[in-house]
């Protein structure tokens, strides 16, 4: 069965302390691995799409990478405004629906 | 408006009552999704509409749940005979051909 697992469930960082979030997946016929950010009381906001192993995407302090089994969201020198839940999702097989992981709750303290 | 609009933002109902949740997608977006997010949980896929194609209903948890999309635009998610386990935030998203989904802020449903 296609599935995605995110770790850690929660992560607390000091401002400026770089780290990585993990998204492990088992998907037949991966047609995209996606990262979203969700703030409390809001809907998720799109960050990145990755399609093939070795691909990388960057946006400000965030960089997403993809291997054949995992995706990482690297956060460099985070700021308090980076605090949010980060969700990964995949699209696989013949369907266009996105299947989401349970997310990593990131708290960045000043 | 420019974004996905959902209404009501909050709904409190009694067990056994029917509820309707509305989603107004971004104009021109052909795909529309409904997801459910329970407290502390990830997003659970419910249903997906794409243009005039038959919807993908594979995520609907029971026959008490149904959804329709009229004229390729506005969608309504209906939950009949609500149960306490239906309490959650119901999120709608729309997109064009790309996989970037634009989400609304959700409808928070509380079943007493």
Contacts between the chains, C-beta under 8 A, distances in Angstrom:
chain1	res1	chain2	res2	distance
A	32	B	99	5.2
A	34	B	99	6.4
A	36	B	101	8.0
A	41	B	105	7.2
A	42	B	103	8.0
A	42	B	105	5.8
A	42	B	106	8.0
A	43	B	4	7.5
A	43	B	91	5.4
A	43	B	93	7.1
A	43	B	103	2.9
A	43	B	104	5.4
A	43	B	105	5.4
A	43	B	106	5.8
A	44	B	43	7.2
A	44	B	91	7.7
A	44	B	101	7.6
A	44	B	103	5.2
A	45	B	103	7.4
A	46	B	100	4.6
A	46	B	101	6.5
A	46	B	102	7.4
A	49	B	98	8.0
A	49	B	99	5.7
A	49	B	100	7.0
A	87	B	42	6.8
A	87	B	43	7.0
A	89	B	43	7.7
A	91	B	99	6.1
A	95	B	48	7.9
A	95	B	56	6.4
A	95	B	58	7.8
A	96	B	31	7.1
A	96	B	48	6.4
A	96	B	50	6.4
A	96	B	56	7.5
A	97	B	33	7.1
A	97	B	45	5.1
A	97	B	48	5.0
A	97	B	56	6.0
A	97	B	58	7.6
A	97	B	59	7.2
A	98	B	33	7.5
A	98	B	45	7.3
A	98	B	99	7.1
A	98	B	101	6.6
A	99	B	45	6.3
A	100	B	35	7.6
A	100	B	42	4.8
A	100	B	43	4.1
A	100	B	45	7.7
A	101	B	42	5.7
A	102	B	41	6.3
A	102	B	42	3.8
A	103	B	42	5.8
